[in-house]
Amino acid sequence: MIKILKYGEVKNEEIFARNEPLSNVEGIVSEIIENVRKNGDKALFEYCEKFDKAKLSSLTVSKEEMAEALSAVEPDFIDILERAAANIRKFHERQVRNSFIINDEPGVVIGQKIIPVDRAGLYVPGGTAAYPSTVLMDAIPAKIAGCGEVVITTPPGKDGKINPVILAAAHVAGVDRIFKVGGAQAIAALAFGTETVPRVDKIVGPGNAFVAEAKKQVFGRVSIDMIAGPSEILIVADEKSEARYLAADLLSQAEHDKMASAVLVTNSYELAEKVRDETEKQLKGLIREEIARASIDNNGKIIVADSISTAIEIANEIAPEHLELCVDEPFSYLDGIRHAGSVFLGRNCPEALGDYFAGPNHTLPTSGTARFSSPLSVDDFIKKTQYTYYTRDALKKVADDIARFASLEGLTGHAKSAVIRTEDDK
């Protein structure tokens, strides 16, 4: 049963259950990465048989498999995917950056080029659930950024096939290639490349502790989006809120993972009791009841604060992945929110709206990292290159300044490189 606590009974930094990493993960992942680096496809086939119980003849999803999957998915769900994709595109197209040139001094041109990464690799989890929403959220920004190629790795089922809804979402999002490989070995394949899986420049997407550790270990050879932890939701709600809605929203995150954290902060003890009772009632109707039960019992909390303002202070301190503001005039509080991955405003905006349909990205910073990082965006799939041009006359005007600056740092070679071009003119 979810716990009801008065504000102050638990430290703010302990409101979310931020679990320590498993002690044996680092070494296991390191061995997997090294095996894939040395043995390529051979290692991937072996790991697929070992972990996914699938004996594959090919790691690549064929055109025939894609066609079979599309015919297996109901047309009305394809339509939902298309409409969700349109919303996601509309939001992320506003994030596109432009190159710029500055030429406001004679003989001087400086600027910045925006260049998409050549190849992006998207990890899509398998296992206990299929996530076509992750495909849309990760692939569409990459495509908008202009990546030369967007590829997916995702674990197959025991039959050696990928869930049809994953393939349908990949088709809608315009993914170029899909590979049947999951876990830390997929991250290693994307980072180093194998005979089949190409090396990428950026790896994005959520995964279990082994996937997260693998992303951490290959960072530097490739770029990554973030190290994602278990899902989190913080709901701030006043006494006018409907307990049934709040309970449903808490459970929507609790069913993700036994380590997920679902927390409500309210100024009403009466509402807290109603939400506790509703949570127990609604738990019984969930397909993933066992997972949600573990999350609610171990990590769930309802905190009764003295005011909504105090609740906002809590939110800013713990920087939640998802923050719901179930209050009157939610926009009046928006400027006061400094640290949150994604904010859901009002009583009719469940977090699930953001997971699937509204358009803002659902790949979000967790574990307090919203204090300094951002949701996945088009920016994750671009890089910037600067350039500088000076004419001889323009350089002459600043050469002595450059030389003095360099000399103060003890870098006389730098100084010489600036003035040598102007010495003949003196």
Secondary structure as a PSIPRED ss2 file (coil, helix, strand):
# PSIPRED VFORMAT (PSIPRED V4.0)

   1 M C   1.000  0.000  0.000
   2 I C   1.000  0.000  0.000
   3 K E   0.000  0.000  1.000
   4 I E   0.000  0.000  1.000
   5 L E   0.000  0.000  1.000
   6 K E   0.000  0.000  1.000
   7 Y C   1.000  0.000  0.000
   8 G C   1.000  0.000  0.000
   9 E C   1.000  0.000  0.000
  10 V C   1.000  0.000  0.000
  11 K C   1.000  0.000  0.000
  12 N H   0.000  1.000  0.000
  13 E H   0.000  1.000  0.000
  14 E H   0.000  1.000  0.000
  15 I C   1.000  0.000  0.000
  16 F C   1.000  0.000  0.000
  17 A C   1.000  0.000  0.000
  18 R C   1.000  0.000  0.000
  19 N C   1.000  0.000  0.000
  20 E C   1.000  0.000  0.000
  21 P C   1.000  0.000  0.000
  22 L C   1.000  0.000  0.000
  23 S C   1.000  0.000  0.000
  24 N C   1.000  0.000  0.000
  25 V H   0.000  1.000  0.000
  26 E H   0.000  1.000  0.000
  27 G H   0.000  1.000  0.000
  28 I H   0.000  1.000  0.000
  29 V H   0.000  1.000  0.000
  30 S H   0.000  1.000  0.000
  31 E H   0.000  1.000  0.000
  32 I H   0.000  1.000  0.000
  33 I H   0.000  1.000  0.000
  34 E H   0.000  1.000  0.000
  35 N H   0.000  1.000  0.000
  36 V H   0.000  1.000  0.000
  37 R H   0.000  1.000  0.000
  38 K H   0.000  1.000  0.000
  39 N H   0.000  1.000  0.000
  40 G C   1.000  0.000  0.000
  41 D H   0.000  1.000  0.000
  42 K H   0.000  1.000  0.000
  43 A H   0.000  1.000  0.000
  44 L H   0.000  1.000  0.000
  45 F H   0.000  1.000  0.000
  46 E H   0.000  1.000  0.000
  47 Y H   0.000  1.000  0.000
  48 C H   0.000  1.000  0.000
  49 E H   0.000  1.000  0.000
  50 K H   0.000  1.000  0.000
  51 F H   0.000  1.000  0.000
  52 D C   1.000  0.000  0.000
  53 K C   1.000  0.000  0.000
  54 A C   1.000  0.000  0.000
  55 K C   1.000  0.000  0.000
  56 L C   1.000  0.000  0.000
  57 S C   1.000  0.000  0.000
  58 S C   1.000  0.000  0.000
  59 L C   1.000  0.000  0.000
  60 T E   0.000  0.000  1.000
  61 V C   1.000  0.000  0.000
  62 S C   1.000  0.000  0.000
  63 K H   0.000  1.000  0.000
  64 E H   0.000  1.000  0.000
  65 E H   0.000  1.000  0.000
  66 M H   0.000  1.000  0.000
  67 A H   0.000  1.000  0.000
  68 E H   0.000  1.000  0.000
  69 A H   0.000  1.000  0.000
  70 L H   0.000  1.000  0.000
  71 S H   0.000  1.000  0.000
  72 A H   0.000  1.000  0.000
  73 V C   1.000  0.000  0.000
  74 E C   1.000  0.000  0.000
  75 P H   0.000  1.000  0.000
  76 D H   0.000  1.000  0.000
  77 F H   0.000  1.000  0.000
  78 I H   0.000  1.000  0.000
  79 D H   0.000  1.000  0.000
  80 I H   0.000  1.000  0.000
  81 L H   0.000  1.000  0.000
  82 E H   0.000  1.000  0.000
  83 R H   0.000  1.000  0.000
  84 A H   0.000  1.000  0.000
  85 A H   0.000  1.000  0.000
  86 A H   0.000  1.000  0.000
  87 N H   0.000  1.000  0.000
  88 I H   0.000  1.000  0.000
  89 R H   0.000  1.000  0.000
  90 K H   0.000  1.000  0.000
  91 F H   0.000  1.000  0.000
  92 H H   0.000  1.000  0.000
  93 E H   0.000  1.000  0.000
  94 R C   1.000  0.000  0.000
  95 Q C   1.000  0.000  0.000
  96 V C   1.000  0.000  0.000
  97 R C   1.000  0.000  0.000
  98 N C   1.000  0.000  0.000
  99 S C   1.000  0.000  0.000
 100 F E   0.000  0.000  1.000
 101 I E   0.000  0.000  1.000
 102 I E   0.000  0.000  1.000
 103 N E   0.000  0.000  1.000
 104 D E   0.000  0.000  1.000
 105 E E   0.000  0.000  1.000
 106 P C   1.000  0.000  0.000
 107 G C   1.000  0.000  0.000
 108 V E   0.000  0.000  1.000
 109 V E   0.000  0.000  1.000
 110 I E   0.000  0.000  1.000
 111 G E   0.000  0.000  1.000
 112 Q E   0.000  0.000  1.000
 113 K E   0.000  0.000  1.000
 114 I E   0.000  0.000  1.000
 115 I E   0.000  0.000  1.000
 116 P E   0.000  0.000  1.000
 117 V C   1.000  0.000  0.000
 118 D C   1.000  0.000  0.000
 119 R E   0.000  0.000  1.000
 120 A E   0.000  0.000  1.000
 121 G E   0.000  0.000  1.000
 122 L E   0.000  0.000  1.000
 123 Y E   0.000  0.000  1.000
 124 V C   1.000  0.000  0.000
 125 P C   1.000  0.000  0.000
 126 G C   1.000  0.000  0.000
 127 G C   1.000  0.000  0.000
 128 T C   1.000  0.000  0.000
 129 A C   1.000  0.000  0.000
 130 A C   1.000  0.000  0.000
 131 Y C   1.000  0.000  0.000
 132 P H   0.000  1.000  0.000
 133 S H   0.000  1.000  0.000
 134 T H   0.000  1.000  0.000
 135 V H   0.000  1.000  0.000
 136 L H   0.000  1.000  0.000
 137 M H   0.000  1.000  0.000
 138 D H   0.000  1.000  0.000
 139 A H   0.000  1.000  0.000
 140 I H   0.000  1.000  0.000
 141 P H   0.000  1.000  0.000
 142 A H   0.000  1.000  0.000
 143 K H   0.000  1.000  0.000
 144 I H   0.000  1.000  0.000
 145 A H   0.000  1.000  0.000
 146 G C   1.000  0.000  0.000
 147 C C   1.000  0.000  0.000
 148 G C   1.000  0.000  0.000
 149 E E   0.000  0.000  1.000
 150 V E   0.000  0.000  1.000
 151 V E   0.000  0.000  1.000
 152 I E   0.000  0.000  1.000
 153 T E   0.000  0.000  1.000
 154 T E   0.000  0.000  1.000
 155 P C   1.000  0.000  0.000
 156 P C   1.000  0.000  0.000
 157 G C   1.000  0.000  0.000
 158 K C   1.000  0.000  0.000
 159 D C   1.000  0.000  0.000
 160 G C   1.000  0.000  0.000
 161 K C   1.000  0.000  0.000
 162 I C   1.000  0.000  0.000
 163 N C   1.000  0.000  0.000
 164 P H   0.000  1.000  0.000
 165 V H   0.000  1.000  0.000
 166 I H   0.000  1.000  0.000
 167 L H   0.000  1.000  0.000
 168 A H   0.000  1.000  0.000
 169 A H   0.000  1.000  0.000
 170 A H   0.000  1.000  0.000
 171 H H   0.000  1.000  0.000
 172 V H   0.000  1.000  0.000
 173 A H   0.000  1.000  0.000
 174 G C   1.000  0.000  0.000
 175 V C   1.000  0.000  0.000
 176 D C   1.000  0.000  0.000
 177 R E   0.000  0.000  1.000
 178 I E   0.000  0.000  1.000
 179 F E   0.000  0.000  1.000
 180 K E   0.000  0.000  1.000
 181 V C   1.000  0.000  0.000
 182 G C   1.000  0.000  0.000
 183 G H   0.000  1.000  0.000
 184 A H   0.000  1.000  0.000
 185 Q H   0.000  1.000  0.000
 186 A H   0.000  1.000  0.000
 187 I H   0.000  1.000  0.000
 188 A H   0.000  1.000  0.000
 189 A H   0.000  1.000  0.000
 190 L H   0.000  1.000  0.000
 191 A H   0.000  1.000  0.000
 192 F H   0.000  1.000  0.000
 193 G C   1.000  0.000  0.000
 194 T C   1.000  0.000  0.000
 195 E C   1.000  0.000  0.000
 196 T C   1.000  0.000  0.000
 197 V C   1.000  0.000  0.000
 198 P C   1.000  0.000  0.000
 199 R C   1.000  0.000  0.000
 200 V C   1.000  0.000  0.000
 201 D C   1.000  0.000  0.000
 202 K E   0.000  0.000  1.000
 203 I E   0.000  0.000  1.000
 204 V E   0.000  0.000  1.000
 205 G C   1.000  0.000  0.000
 206 P C   1.000  0.000  0.000
 207 G C   1.000  0.000  0.000
 208 N C   1.000  0.000  0.000
 209 A H   0.000  1.000  0.000
 210 F H   0.000  1.000  0.000
 211 V H   0.000  1.000  0.000
 212 A H   0.000  1.000  0.000
 213 E H   0.000  1.000  0.000
 214 A H   0.000  1.000  0.000
 215 K H   0.000  1.000  0.000
 216 K H   0.000  1.000  0.000
 217 Q H   0.000  1.000  0.000
 218 V H   0.000  1.000  0.000
 219 F E   0.000  0.000  1.000
 220 G C   1.000  0.000  0.000
 221 R C   1.000  0.000  0.000
 222 V E   0.000  0.000  1.000
 223 S E   0.000  0.000  1.000
 224 I E   0.000  0.000  1.000
 225 D C   1.000  0.000  0.000
 226 M C   1.000  0.000  0.000
 227 I C   1.000  0.000  0.000
 228 A C   1.000  0.000  0.000
 229 G C   1.000  0.000  0.000
 230 P C   1.000  0.000  0.000
 231 S C   1.000  0.000  0.000
 232 E E   0.000  0.000  1.000
 233 I E   0.000  0.000  1.000
 234 L E   0.000  0.000  1.000
 235 I E   0.000  0.000  1.000
 236 V E   0.000  0.000  1.000
 237 A E   0.000  0.000  1.000
 238 D C   1.000  0.000  0.000
 239 E C   1.000  0.000  0.000
 240 K C   1.000  0.000  0.000
 241 S C   1.000  0.000  0.000
 242 E C   1.000  0.000  0.000
 243 A H   0.000  1.000  0.000
 244 R H   0.000  1.000  0.000
 245 Y H   0.000  1.000  0.000
 246 L H   0.000  1.000  0.000
 247 A H   0.000  1.000  0.000
 248 A H   0.000  1.000  0.000
 249 D H   0.000  1.000  0.000
 250 L H   0.000  1.000  0.000
 251 L H   0.000  1.000  0.000
 252 S H   0.000  1.000  0.000
 253 Q H   0.000  1.000  0.000
 254 A H   0.000  1.000  0.000
 255 E C   1.000  0.000  0.000
 256 H C   1.000  0.000  0.000
 257 D C   1.000  0.000  0.000
 258 K C   1.000  0.000  0.000
 259 M C   1.000  0.000  0.000
 260 A C   1.000  0.000  0.000
 261 S E   0.000  0.000  1.000
 262 A E   0.000  0.000  1.000
 263 V E   0.000  0.000  1.000
 264 L E   0.000  0.000  1.000
 265 V E   0.000  0.000  1.000
 266 T E   0.000  0.000  1.000
 267 N C   1.000  0.000  0.000
 268 S C   1.000  0.000  0.000
 269 Y H   0.000  1.000  0.000
 270 E H   0.000  1.000  0.000
 271 L H   0.000  1.000  0.000
 272 A H   0.000  1.000  0.000
 273 E H   0.000  1.000  0.000
 274 K H   0.000  1.000  0.000
 275 V H   0.000  1.000  0.000
 276 R H   0.000  1.000  0.000
 277 D H   0.000  1.000  0.000
 278 E H   0.000  1.000  0.000
 279 T H   0.000  1.000  0.000
 280 E H   0.000  1.000  0.000
 281 K H   0.000  1.000  0.000
 282 Q H   0.000  1.000  0.000
 283 L H   0.000  1.000  0.000
 284 K C   1.000  0.000  0.000
 285 G C   1.000  0.000  0.000
 286 L C   1.000  0.000  0.000
 287 I C   1.000  0.000  0.000
 288 R C   1.000  0.000  0.000
 289 E H   0.000  1.000  0.000
 290 E H   0.000  1.000  0.000
 291 I H   0.000  1.000  0.000
 292 A H   0.000  1.000  0.000
 293 R H   0.000  1.000  0.000
 294 A H   0.000  1.000  0.000
 295 S H   0.000  1.000  0.000
 296 I H   0.000  1.000  0.000
 297 D H   0.000  1.000  0.000
 298 N H   0.000  1.000  0.000
 299 N H   0.000  1.000  0.000
 300 G C   1.000  0.000  0.000
 301 K E   0.000  0.000  1.000
 302 I E   0.000  0.000  1.000
 303 I E   0.000  0.000  1.000
 304 V E   0.000  0.000  1.000
 305 A C   1.000  0.000  0.000
 306 D C   1.000  0.000  0.000
 307 S C   1.000  0.000  0.000
 308 I H   0.000  1.000  0.000
 309 S H   0.000  1.000  0.000
 310 T H   0.000  1.000  0.000
 311 A H   0.000  1.000  0.000
 312 I H   0.000  1.000  0.000
 313 E H   0.000  1.000  0.000
 314 I H   0.000  1.000  0.000
 315 A H   0.000  1.000  0.000
 316 N H   0.000  1.000  0.000
 317 E H   0.000  1.000  0.000
 318 I H   0.000  1.000  0.000
 319 A C   1.000  0.000  0.000
 320 P C   1.000  0.000  0.000
 321 E C   1.000  0.000  0.000
 322 H E   0.000  0.000  1.000
 323 L E   0.000  0.000  1.000
 324 E E   0.000  0.000  1.000
 325 L E   0.000  0.000  1.000
 326 C E   0.000  0.000  1.000
 327 V C   1.000  0.000  0.000
 328 D C   1.000  0.000  0.000
 329 E C   1.000  0.000  0.000
 330 P C   1.000  0.000  0.000
 331 F H   0.000  1.000  0.000
 332 S H   0.000  1.000  0.000
 333 Y H   0.000  1.000  0.000
 334 L H   0.000  1.000  0.000
 335 D C   1.000  0.000  0.000
 336 G C   1.000  0.000  0.000
 337 I C   1.000  0.000  0.000
 338 R C   1.000  0.000  0.000
 339 H C   1.000  0.000  0.000
 340 A C   1.000  0.000  0.000
 341 G C   1.000  0.000  0.000
 342 S E   0.000  0.000  1.000
 343 V E   0.000  0.000  1.000
 344 F E   0.000  0.000  1.000
 345 L E   0.000  0.000  1.000
 346 G C   1.000  0.000  0.000
 347 R C   1.000  0.000  0.000
 348 N C   1.000  0.000  0.000
 349 C C   1.000  0.000  0.000
 350 P C   1.000  0.000  0.000
 351 E H   0.000  1.000  0.000
 352 A H   0.000  1.000  0.000
 353 L H   0.000  1.000  0.000
 354 G H   0.000  1.000  0.000
 355 D H   0.000  1.000  0.000
 356 Y H   0.000  1.000  0.000
 357 F C   1.000  0.000  0.000
 358 A C   1.000  0.000  0.000
 359 G C   1.000  0.000  0.000
 360 P C   1.000  0.000  0.000
 361 N C   1.000  0.000  0.000
 362 H C   1.000  0.000  0.000
 363 T C   1.000  0.000  0.000
 364 L C   1.000  0.000  0.000
 365 P C   1.000  0.000  0.000
 366 T C   1.000  0.000  0.000
 367 S C   1.000  0.000  0.000
 368 G C   1.000  0.000  0.000
 369 T H   0.000  1.000  0.000
 370 A H   0.000  1.000  0.000
 371 R H   0.000  1.000  0.000
 372 F C   1.000  0.000  0.000
 373 S C   1.000  0.000  0.000
 374 S C   1.000  0.000  0.000
 375 P C   1.000  0.000  0.000
 376 L C   1.000  0.000  0.000
 377 S C   1.000  0.000  0.000
 378 V H   0.000  1.000  0.000
 379 D H   0.000  1.000  0.000
 380 D H   0.000  1.000  0.000
 381 F H   0.000  1.000  0.000
 382 I E   0.000  0.000  1.000
 383 K E   0.000  0.000  1.000
 384 K E   0.000  0.000  1.000
 385 T E   0.000  0.000  1.000
 386 Q E   0.000  0.000  1.000
 387 Y E   0.000  0.000  1.000
 388 T E   0.000  0.000  1.000
 389 Y E   0.000  0.000  1.000
 390 Y E   0.000  0.000  1.000
 391 T C   1.000  0.000  0.000
 392 R H   0.000  1.000  0.000
 393 D H   0.000  1.000  0.000
 394 A H   0.000  1.000  0.000
 395 L H   0.000  1.000  0.000
 396 K H   0.000  1.000  0.000
 397 K H   0.000  1.000  0.000
 398 V H   0.000  1.000  0.000
 399 A H   0.000  1.000  0.000
 400 D H   0.000  1.000  0.000
 401 D H   0.000  1.000  0.000
 402 I H   0.000  1.000  0.000
 403 A H   0.000  1.000  0.000
 404 R H   0.000  1.000  0.000
 405 F H   0.000  1.000  0.000
 406 A H   0.000  1.000  0.000
 407 S H   0.000  1.000  0.000
 408 L H   0.000  1.000  0.000
 409 E C   1.000  0.000  0.000
 410 G C   1.000  0.000  0.000
 411 L C   1.000  0.000  0.000
 412 T H   0.000  1.000  0.000
 413 G H   0.000  1.000  0.000
 414 H H   0.000  1.000  0.000
 415 A H   0.000  1.000  0.000
 416 K H   0.000  1.000  0.000
 417 S H   0.000  1.000  0.000
 418 A H   0.000  1.000  0.000
 419 V H   0.000  1.000  0.000
 420 I C   1.000  0.000  0.000
 421 R C   1.000  0.000  0.000
 422 T C   1.000  0.000  0.000
 423 E H   0.000  1.000  0.000
 424 D H   0.000  1.000  0.000
 425 D H   0.000  1.000  0.000
 426 K C   1.000  0.000  0.000
